[in-house]
């Protein structure tokens, strides 16, 4: 059972698992759970035949010293380890006697961070077997009001969707997933296969004109600050790109791809330059240049030619970037009110020039002198993340690991989107005099669009009835102040519902945030200050029972078993061998054609393949030329006395649909079910294509579908579906599917189970790789990649009666004002189709 309560962004999650040994001999019971990396474990216990064996949190050094024998045997190594980009795995085992019962309980907490306009709660569902009482219960309470809420799952199917309920009012949401054994079995198609995947909840809250919300509970407060609709400040950005030999191959290709996309996203008000480095450093232009279309295109051409070779001279490249900003500033060429920062991308440690990490950090810190921000991206696991993290934190930025994977370019683009829109600088929080104490960080260098600043603290004993806050900052060309007030008594009443609130949650939120910030400050502080930060973080970790990088949890077991195991919080630099790359987009879907699924399955395609190959439909009508940059020819396939030539059109899943298929299987690339009761199927062959095509566009539906067609391969390179409401873009290629929402990219490999429910749109993909995009009163769009990526993509449409009279495009034209003309010719293999007043000859 998974029980998660989210109160004002702070999530408290309890995982409970009960096991009974029905064998005649002792069995090993394994509790295996994944939790978010940003979370702190707060408790773990095992109850075996009524006896509780708790986990005890101690200072790390003391725990390892006390249980040195266990540590030496390696028993402490595997309890918690990083398993991916966002999760850590907690695993513990215990021997269970015959007929005995054991209950595992793991508790962890985290503060949900707002990124690109959303909070994300990630839960792992992995029971490892069919479970009679499987339940996931999520309660969310946000006093500011929930603006939108969406869910996504990598294990959900249509059968399991019936077990999922989502209810929501202005401030509260309840999500319950409670599948029966029968639903679990039907979902997997196997009697003993268990669910395994992620369940993600994304949401955002309402904002006031003050941009902030102060919430108070049990003597503690938290202040959230994220003003809306502020103009983006112009930026001066220098991209420092590693092109050393270790970047060769896929890394440099993905870097070029991401850099070209990022350059396209620069605002005309921005200035930029590029520095590439290997054994030496080279700048693209002698000074920063405006991000005009001409300069951006020239930079893209330069980026296209970046090749990898040589050593790694980080020191010279960074000093060149700082000098470039300095000279531009001295020449008074940095626009007033603009923000300057450097983005460094490297995949390895320095090997040329100054190679001492401490010296490089010192050189860069002294050169920047607090004037600019530095963001560091570590590509892969061959670079010291600790080195990059300190380099960034010393200079008001942050570090991020880029995982070496098929979606690395998307990771780079997403990071840039997070910092692409600065809206405030020099942000300072002030509260009513003598009203608060032990306040977390209250001064920040930069606020970016889509993010949020969080300040927490403790109310003094004699604090006023109303807590007031002033937030000052500098926006483009002017200073600005935000004023916020909160009634203490009224706020205390808000957090009284036990269903949504856990004990002293705001105090724990304050402790969590304080620890996180103290750990971060330790990195860039002097040795003396670092020790003070460490001491405070350690004391809070012990007081509030958090497993942090400074503490360990000692797991006790029944007598006669391993007497101790130690759970520790992994740190980023220590996860190299525990976090293998996750392949996001290389897997191929099966050869759907020729594989028969269960009756009624939407992929029951064998008859489609054989009938089309043997039907003799090889004659083409006169090519049709229209202003959609494509020439097409038409064929007609319909016979009331025989099954339809395209079997899936008769399936309840695909009735009234159109399908785009590659011609390499001797079929038309486009099949359309024409409007009307006849269910006539129209085959459309694309004969000529000049660049991207507008396949269909319906402004009333708010849908547009574009694609790039290759006549030689007779298949689509890519298909892009854009929805207006909600604002979502789906870009499909033979490699993977990329969904973009709120400037955030998510990549999915074909055949990866996906069940995403957004306001007004549902996206699902099953194990055969069929991606369906549907919604109330919307045309359903289906996408599929064949086993051979050279064959391109398939596209089909259903629920086409939802098209409006304004639909247009290469395919869209066939969904308005279309009719068969009467003919006196005895040979019914020739017909005339009238499309928007134009007649076309069609061959059966």
Residue pairs with C-beta under 8 A, 6 or more apart in sequence:
1 14
1 15
1 16
1 17
1 133
1 134
1 135
1 136
1 137
2 13
2 14
2 15
2 123
2 125
2 135
2 136
2 137
2 138
3 13
3 14
3 16
3 137
4 11
4 12
4 13
4 14
4 121
4 123
4 136
4 137
4 138
4 139
5 11
5 12
5 13
5 138
5 139
5 141
5 500
5 501
5 502
6 12
6 112
6 121
6 138
6 139
6 140
6 141
6 142
7 141
7 495
7 500
7 501
7 502
7 505
8 141
8 142
8 143
8 215
8 222
8 224
8 495
8 505
8 506
8 509
9 111
9 112
9 114
9 119
9 142
9 224
9 454
9 509
10 109
10 110
10 111
10 112
10 505
10 506
10 508
10 509
10 512
11 39
11 109
11 110
11 111
11 112
11 121
12 107
12 109
12 502
12 505
12 508
13 35
13 39
13 107
13 108
13 109
13 123
14 105
14 106
14 107
15 33
15 104
15 105
15 106
15 107
16 103
16 104
16 105
17 31
17 33
17 103
17 104
17 105
17 127
18 101
18 102
18 103
18 104
19 29
19 96
19 101
19 102
19 103
19 104
20 99
20 100
20 101
21 27
21 29
21 96
21 97
21 98
21 99
21 100
21 101
21 102
22 99
23 98
24 98
25 98
26 95
26 96
26 97
26 98
27 95
27 96
28 93
28 94
28 95
28 96
29 93
29 94
29 95
29 96
29 102
29 104
30 91
30 92
30 93
30 128
31 46
31 90
31 91
31 92
31 93
31 104
31 106
32 89
32 90
32 91
32 126
32 128
33 89
33 90
33 91
33 106
33 124
33 126
34 83
34 87
34 88
34 89
34 90
34 124
34 126
35 41
35 87
35 88
35 90
35 106
35 108
35 124
36 86
36 87
36 88
36 108
36 110
36 122
37 82
37 86
37 87
37 88
37 570
38 110
38 111
38 113
39 88
39 108
39 109
39 110
40 108
40 109
40 110
40 512
40 515
40 541
40 546
40 547
40 548
40 569
41 80
41 90
41 106
41 107
41 108
41 546
41 547
41 553
41 567
41 569
42 107
42 108
42 109
42 544
42 545
42 546
42 547
43 54
43 55
43 105
43 106
43 107
43 545
44 54
44 55
44 90
44 92
44 104
44 105
44 106
44 107
44 553
44 555
44 567
45 52
45 53
45 54
45 55
45 104
45 105
46 52
46 53
46 92
46 94
46 102
46 103
46 104
46 105
46 557
47 53
47 102
47 103
47 105
48 94
48 96
48 100
48 101
48 102
48 558
49 97
49 100
49 101
49 102
51 558
53 555
53 556
53 557
53 558
54 556
55 553
55 554
55 555
55 556
55 567
56 553
56 554
56 556
57 541
57 542
57 545
57 546
57 547
57 551
57 552
57 553
57 554
58 66
58 542
58 551
58 552
58 553
58 554
59 538
59 542
59 550
59 551
59 552
60 549
60 550
60 551
60 552
60 568
63 551
63 552
63 553
63 554
63 566
64 71
64 76
64 552
64 566
66 554
67 76
67 554
67 564
67 566
70 76
70 562
70 563
70 564
70 565
70 566
71 566
75 562
75 564
75 565
75 566
76 552
76 565
76 566
76 567
76 568
78 91
79 90
79 91
79 92
79 555
79 565
79 566
79 567
79 568
80 88
80 89
80 90
80 91
80 547
80 567
80 568
80 569
80 570
81 88
81 89
81 570
81 575
81 578
82 88
82 89
82 570
82 575
82 578
82 579
83 89
83 578
83 579
84 579
84 582
85 403
85 579
85 582
86 122
87 122
87 124
88 570
90 106
90 567
92 104
92 555
92 565
92 567
94 102
94 557
94 558
94 561
95 558
95 561
96 102
109 508
109 512
109 546
110 512
111 454
111 509
111 512
111 513
111 516
112 119
112 120
112 121
113 119
113 452
114 204
114 226
114 450
114 451
114 452
115 418
115 450
115 451
115 744
116 414
116 417
116 418
116 450
116 742
116 743
116 744
117 204
117 449
117 450
117 742
117 743
117 744
118 202
118 203
118 204
118 742
118 744
119 202
119 203
119 204
119 205
120 200
120 201
120 202
121 138
121 140
121 200
121 201
121 202
122 198
122 199
122 200
123 136
123 138
123 198
123 199
123 200
123 201
124 197
124 198
124 199
125 136
125 155
125 177
125 195
125 196
125 197
125 198
125 199
126 194
126 195
126 196
126 197
127 134
127 194
127 195
128 194
128 196
129 192
129 194
130 181
130 184
130 185
130 191
130 192
130 193
130 194
131 181
131 184
131 194
132 181
134 178
134 179
134 184
134 195
135 176
135 177
135 178
136 175
136 176
136 177
136 178
136 199
137 175
137 176
137 177
138 173
138 174
138 175
138 176
138 201
139 172
139 173
139 174
139 499
139 500
140 146
140 149
140 172
140 173
140 174
140 175
140 201
140 203
140 500
141 171
141 172
141 495
141 497
141 500
141 501
142 171
142 172
142 203
142 205
143 171
143 213
143 215
143 491
143 494
144 171
144 205
144 206
144 207
144 208
144 213
144 224
145 170
145 171
145 205
145 206
146 168
146 170
146 171
146 172
146 173
146 203
146 204
146 205
146 206
147 203
147 204
147 205
147 206
148 203
148 204
148 759
149 166
149 168
149 173
149 201
149 202
149 203
149 759
150 201
150 202
150 203
150 756
150 757
150 758
150 759
151 164
151 166
151 175
151 199
151 200
151 201
151 202
151 756
151 757
152 198
152 199
152 200
152 202
152 754
152 755
152 756
152 757
153 197
153 198
153 199
153 200
153 753
153 754
153 755
153 756
154 197
154 198
154 752
154 753
154 754
154 755
155 187
155 195
155 196
155 197
155 198
155 199
155 753
155 755
156 164
156 197
156 199
156 753
156 755
157 187
157 753
157 755
157 766
158 764
159 183
159 186
159 187
160 177
160 179
160 183
160 184
160 187
160 195
160 755
161 755
162 183
163 177
163 178
163 179
163 180
163 183
164 175
164 176
164 177
165 174
165 175
165 176
165 177
166 173
166 174
166 175
166 757
167 173
167 174
168 174
172 500
173 203
175 201
177 199
179 187
179 195
184 194
184 195
185 191
187 195
188 194
188 195
197 753
205 213
207 226
207 227
207 228
210 227
210 482
210 483
210 484
211 225
211 226
211 227
211 228
211 471
211 482
211 484
212 223
212 224
212 225
212 226
212 227
212 469
212 471
212 482
212 484
213 223
213 224
213 484
213 486
214 221
214 222
214 223
214 467
214 469
214 484
214 485
214 486
214 491
215 221
215 222
215 223
215 224
215 486
215 491
215 494
215 495
215 506
216 459
216 467
216 486
216 488
216 491
216 492
216 506
217 491
217 492
217 494
217 495
217 501
217 505
217 506
217 507
218 492
218 495
218 504
218 506
218 507
219 458
219 459
219 507
220 456
220 457
220 458
220 459
220 506
220 507
220 509
220 510
221 436
221 456
221 457
221 458
221 459
221 467
221 486
221 491
221 506
222 454
222 455
222 456
222 506
222 509
222 510
223 429
223 454
223 455
223 456
223 469
223 484
224 452
224 453
224 454
225 427
225 429
225 447
225 452
225 453
225 454
225 455
225 471
225 482
226 447
226 451
226 452
226 453
227 423
227 424
227 482
230 423
230 424
230 449
230 475
231 423
231 475
231 476
232 267
232 421
232 422
232 423
232 449
232 476
233 337
233 338
233 339
233 422
233 423
233 424
233 425
233 475
233 476
234 267
234 269
234 270
234 271
234 335
234 337
234 338
234 339
234 476
235 267
235 270
235 271
235 338
235 339
235 340
235 341
235 420
235 422
236 270
236 271
236 272
236 288
236 325
236 328
236 334
236 335
236 338
236 339
236 340
236 341
237 266
237 270
237 271
237 272
237 340
237 341
237 342
237 343
238 272
238 273
238 274
238 275
238 288
238 321
238 324
238 325
238 341
238 342
238 343
239 259
239 262
239 272
239 273
239 274
239 275
239 343
239 345
240 275
240 277
240 317
240 318
240 321
240 342
240 343
240 344
240 345
241 255
241 259
241 274
241 275
241 276
241 277
241 306
241 345
242 276
242 277
242 278
242 312
242 314
242 345
242 346
242 347
242 348
242 379
243 252
243 276
243 277
243 278
243 306
243 307
243 308
243 309
243 310
244 277
244 278
244 279
244 308
244 309
244 310
244 311
244 312
244 347
244 348
244 351
245 278
245 308
245 309
245 310
245 311
246 308
246 312
246 347
246 348
246 382
247 255
247 308
247 347
247 379
248 308
248 309
249 308
250 404
250 408
251 308
251 347
251 379
251 380
251 404
251 408
252 306
252 307
252 308
254 408
254 409
254 412
255 306
255 345
255 379
255 409
255 412
256 303
256 304
256 306
257 409
258 408
258 409
258 410
258 412
258 413
258 416
259 274
259 303
259 306
259 412
260 300
260 303
260 304
261 409
261 413
262 412
262 413
262 416
263 272
263 291
263 296
263 299
263 300
263 303
264 296
264 300
265 416
265 417
265 420
266 272
266 291
266 296
267 291
268 290
268 291
268 292
268 293
269 291
269 335
270 290
270 291
271 288
271 289
271 290
271 291
271 328
271 333
271 334
271 335
271 338
272 288
272 289
272 291
272 299
273 283
273 284
273 285
273 287
273 288
273 289
273 324
274 283
274 284
274 285
274 299
274 302
274 303
275 281
275 282
275 283
275 284
275 317
275 320
275 321
275 324
276 282
276 284
276 306
277 312
277 313
277 314
277 316
277 317
278 308
278 309
278 310
278 311
278 312
278 313
278 352
279 310
279 311
279 312
279 313
279 352
280 310
280 313
280 316
280 352
281 313
281 316
281 317
281 320
283 320
283 324
284 299
284 302
287 324
287 327
287 328
287 331
287 333
288 324
288 325
288 328
288 333
288 334
289 295
310 352
311 351
311 352
312 346
312 348
312 349
312 350
312 351
312 352
313 350
313 351
313 352
313 353
314 344
314 346
314 350
314 360
315 350
315 353
315 354
315 355
315 359
315 360
315 363
315 364
316 353
316 354
317 344
318 342
318 344
318 360
318 363
318 364
318 367
318 374
319 363
319 364
319 367
321 342
321 344
322 342
322 364
322 367
322 368
322 372
323 367
325 334
325 340
325 342
325 371
325 372
328 334
329 340
329 371
334 340
336 477
337 474
337 475
337 476
337 477
337 478
339 373
339 422
339 425
339 446
340 371
340 372
340 373
341 372
341 373
341 374
341 375
341 397
341 419
342 372
342 373
342 374
342 375
343 375
343 377
343 416
343 419
344 374
344 375
344 376
344 377
344 388
344 391
345 377
345 379
345 402
345 412
346 376
346 377
346 378
346 379
346 383
346 388
347 378
347 379
347 380
347 382
347 383
348 382
348 383
349 355
349 357
349 382
349 383
349 384
349 387
350 357
350 360
354 360
354 363
357 384
357 387
360 387
360 391
361 387
361 390
361 391
361 394
364 374
364 391
364 394
364 395
365 394
365 395
368 374
368 395
370 395
370 396
372 395
372 396
373 395
373 396
373 397
373 445
373 446
374 391
374 392
374 394
374 395
374 396
374 397
375 392
375 397
375 398
375 399
375 400
375 415
375 419
376 388
376 389
376 391
376 392
376 397
376 398
376 399
376 400
377 388
377 399
377 400
377 401
377 402
377 412
377 415
378 384
378 385
378 388
378 399
378 400
378 401
378 402
379 402
379 404
379 408
380 402
380 403
380 404
381 404
381 576
381 579
384 573
385 399
385 401
385 572
385 573
386 523
386 572
386 573
388 399
389 399
389 523
389 572
390 523
390 524
391 399
392 398
392 399
393 399
393 520
393 523
393 524
394 524
396 445
396 446
400 415
401 572
402 408
402 411
402 412
402 415
403 411
403 579
403 581
403 582
404 581
405 411
405 581
405 582
405 583
405 584
406 583
406 584
406 585
406 586
406 735
406 736
406 747
406 749
407 584
407 585
407 736
407 738
407 745
407 747
410 738
410 745
410 747
413 745
414 744
414 745
417 743
417 744
418 448
418 450
418 451
419 448
420 448
421 448
421 449
421 450
422 446
422 447
422 448
422 449
423 447
423 448
423 449
423 475
424 446
424 447
424 473
424 474
424 475
424 480
425 445
425 446
425 447
425 473
425 474
425 475
426 445
426 472
426 473
426 474
427 443
427 444
427 445
427 446
427 447
427 453
427 471
427 472
427 473
428 442
428 443
428 444
428 471
428 472
428 473
429 439
429 442
429 443
429 453
429 455
429 469
429 470
429 471
430 442
430 469
430 470
430 471
430 472
431 439
431 457
431 467
431 468
431 469
432 463
432 464
432 466
432 467
432 468
432 469
434 460
435 459
435 460
435 463
435 464
435 467
436 457
436 458
436 459
436 460
436 463
436 467
437 457
437 458
437 460
438 457
438 458
438 510
438 514
439 455
439 456
439 457
439 458
440 454
440 455
440 456
440 457
440 510
440 513
440 514
440 517
441 455
441 517
442 455
444 453
447 453
447 473
450 742
450 743
454 513
456 506
456 509
456 510
456 513
456 514
457 510
458 510
459 467
459 488
463 488
464 488
465 487
465 488
465 489
466 485
466 486
466 487
466 488
467 485
467 486
467 488
468 483
468 484
468 485
469 483
469 484
469 485
469 486
470 481
470 482
470 483
470 484
471 481
471 482
471 484
472 479
472 480
472 481
472 482
473 479
473 480
473 481
474 480
495 501
495 505
495 506
508 544
511 540
511 543
511 544
511 546
512 544
512 546
514 536
514 537
514 540
515 537
515 540
515 541
515 546
515 548
518 533
518 534
518 536
518 537
518 540
519 533
519 537
519 548
519 549
519 550
521 529
521 530
521 533
522 530
522 533
522 534
522 537
525 533
534 550
537 548
537 550
538 550
538 551
540 546
541 547
541 548
541 550
541 551
542 551
547 553
547 567
547 568
547 569
548 569
549 568
549 569
549 571
551 569
552 566
552 567
552 568
553 566
553 567
553 568
554 564
554 565
554 566
554 567
555 564
555 565
555 566
555 567
556 563
556 564
557 563
557 564
557 565
570 578
583 749
584 736
584 747
584 748
584 749
585 735
585 736
585 747
585 748
585 749
586 735
586 736
586 749
587 749
587 750
587 751
587 752
588 750
588 751
588 785
588 787
588 788
588 789
589 750
589 751
589 768
589 769
589 784
589 785
589 786
589 787
590 751
590 768
590 769
590 787
591 786
591 787
591 788
592 603
592 605
592 768
592 769
592 784
592 786
592 787
593 605
593 606
593 608
593 609
593 665
593 786
594 605
594 606
594 609
595 603
595 605
595 606
596 604
596 605
596 606
597 603
597 604
597 768
600 651
600 652
600 653
601 651
601 653
602 648
602 651
602 653
602 654
602 770
603 648
603 768
603 770
604 647
604 648
604 651
605 647
605 648
606 647
607 643
607 647
608 645
608 646
608 647
608 648
608 667
609 665
611 643
611 645
611 646
611 647
612 645
612 646
612 665
612 666
612 667
613 665
613 666
613 667
615 637
615 645
617 635
617 637
617 645
617 683
617 843
617 844
619 635
619 843
620 633
620 634
620 635
620 685
620 843
621 633
621 634
621 635
621 840
621 841
621 842
621 843
622 633
622 840
622 841
623 631
623 632
623 633
623 687
623 688
624 631
624 632
624 633
624 634
624 840
625 631
626 632
626 810
626 813
628 693
628 694
628 809
628 810
628 813
629 689
629 690
629 691
629 692
629 693
629 694
630 686
630 687
630 688
630 689
630 690
630 693
630 709
630 810
631 686
631 687
631 688
631 689
632 670
632 684
632 685
632 686
632 687
632 810
633 684
633 685
633 687
634 682
634 683
634 684
634 685
634 833
634 840
634 841
634 842
634 843
635 668
635 682
635 683
635 685
635 842
635 843
635 844
636 680
636 681
636 682
636 683
636 831
636 833
636 842
636 843
636 844
637 644
637 645
637 646
637 681
637 683
637 844
638 644
638 645
638 678
638 679
638 680
638 681
638 844
639 645
643 650
644 650
644 679
644 681
645 681
646 659
646 671
646 681
648 654
648 657
648 659
649 655
649 656
649 657
649 671
649 673
649 679
649 681
654 782
654 796
654 798
655 673
655 798
656 673
656 679
656 798
656 799
656 800
656 801
657 673
657 780
657 782
657 796
657 797
657 798
657 800
658 670
658 671
658 672
658 673
658 795
658 796
658 797
658 798
658 800
658 811
659 670
659 671
659 782
659 794
659 795
659 796
660 669
660 670
660 671
660 716
660 719
660 793
660 794
660 795
660 796
661 667
661 668
661 669
661 670
661 671
661 794
662 669
662 713
662 714
662 715
662 716
662 786
662 791
662 792
662 794
663 669
663 685
663 714
663 715
664 713
664 714
664 715
664 791
665 791
667 683
668 683
668 684
668 685
669 684
669 685
669 686
669 709
669 714
669 715
669 716
670 683
670 684
670 685
670 686
670 811
671 681
671 682
671 683
671 684
671 796
672 681
672 682
672 684
672 797
672 811
672 814
673 679
673 680
673 681
673 682
673 800
674 680
674 681
674 682
674 814
674 818
675 800
675 801
675 815
675 818
680 820
682 814
682 833
682 842
684 811
684 814
686 709
686 711
686 810
687 711
688 711
689 708
689 709
689 710
689 711
691 708
692 706
692 707
692 708
693 706
693 707
693 708
693 709
693 809
693 810
694 704
694 705
694 706
694 808
694 809
694 810
695 705
695 706
695 707
695 719
695 795
695 809
695 810
695 811
695 812
696 703
696 704
696 705
696 797
696 807
696 808
696 809
696 810
696 811
696 812
696 815
697 703
697 704
697 705
697 807
697 808
697 809
697 812
698 704
698 779
698 803
698 804
698 806
698 807
698 808
698 812
699 804
699 806
700 804
700 805
700 806
700 807
701 778
701 779
701 802
701 803
701 804
701 807
702 723
702 724
702 725
703 721
703 722
703 723
703 724
703 778
703 779
703 781
704 721
704 722
705 719
705 720
705 721
705 722
705 781
705 795
705 809
705 811
706 719
706 720
706 722
707 716
707 717
707 718
707 719
707 720
707 793
707 795
708 716
708 717
708 718
709 715
709 716
709 717
710 716
710 717
710 792
713 790
713 791
713 792
714 792
715 786
715 790
715 791
715 792
715 793
716 792
716 793
716 795
717 733
717 734
717 792
718 731
718 732
718 733
718 793
719 731
719 732
719 783
719 793
719 795
720 729
720 730
720 731
720 732
721 729
721 730
721 732
721 773
721 781
721 783
722 728
722 729
722 730
723 729
723 761
723 773
725 760
726 741
726 758
726 759
726 760
726 761
727 741
727 742
728 739
728 740
728 741
728 758
728 761
729 739
729 740
729 741
730 737
730 738
730 739
730 740
730 763
730 771
730 773
730 783
731 737
731 738
731 739
731 740
732 738
732 771
732 783
732 785
732 793
733 785
733 793
734 785
734 786
734 789
734 790
734 791
734 792
734 793
735 789
736 747
736 748
736 749
736 750
737 747
737 748
737 749
737 750
737 765
737 771
737 783
738 745
738 746
738 747
738 748
739 745
739 746
739 748
739 756
739 763
740 746
741 758
748 754
748 765
750 765
750 769
750 771
750 784
750 785
751 765
751 767
751 768
751 769
752 765
753 765
753 766
753 767
754 763
754 764
754 765
754 771
755 762
755 763
755 764
756 762
756 763
756 764
760 775
760 776
760 778
761 773
761 774
761 775
761 778
762 772
762 773
762 774
762 775
763 771
763 772
763 773
764 771
764 772
764 774
765 771
765 772
769 784
769 785
770 782
770 783
770 784
771 782
771 783
771 784
772 780
772 781
772 782
773 780
773 781
773 782
773 783
774 780
774 781
774 799
777 802
778 799
778 802
779 797
779 798
779 799
779 800
779 802
779 803
780 797
780 798
780 799
781 795
781 796
781 797
782 794
782 795
782 796
782 797
782 798
783 793
783 794
783 795
784 793
784 794
784 795
784 796
785 793
785 794
786 792
786 793
786 794
797 811
800 815
803 812
803 815
803 816
805 816
807 813
807 815
807 816
808 816
813 835
813 836
814 835
816 836
817 834
817 835
817 836
817 837
818 833
818 834
818 835
818 836
819 833
819 834
820 831
820 832
820 833
820 834
821 831
821 832
821 833
821 834
821 839
823 830
823 831
823 832
828 844
829 843
829 844
830 841
830 842
830 843
830 844
831 841
831 842
831 844
832 839
832 840
832 841
832 842
833 839
833 840
833 842
834 840
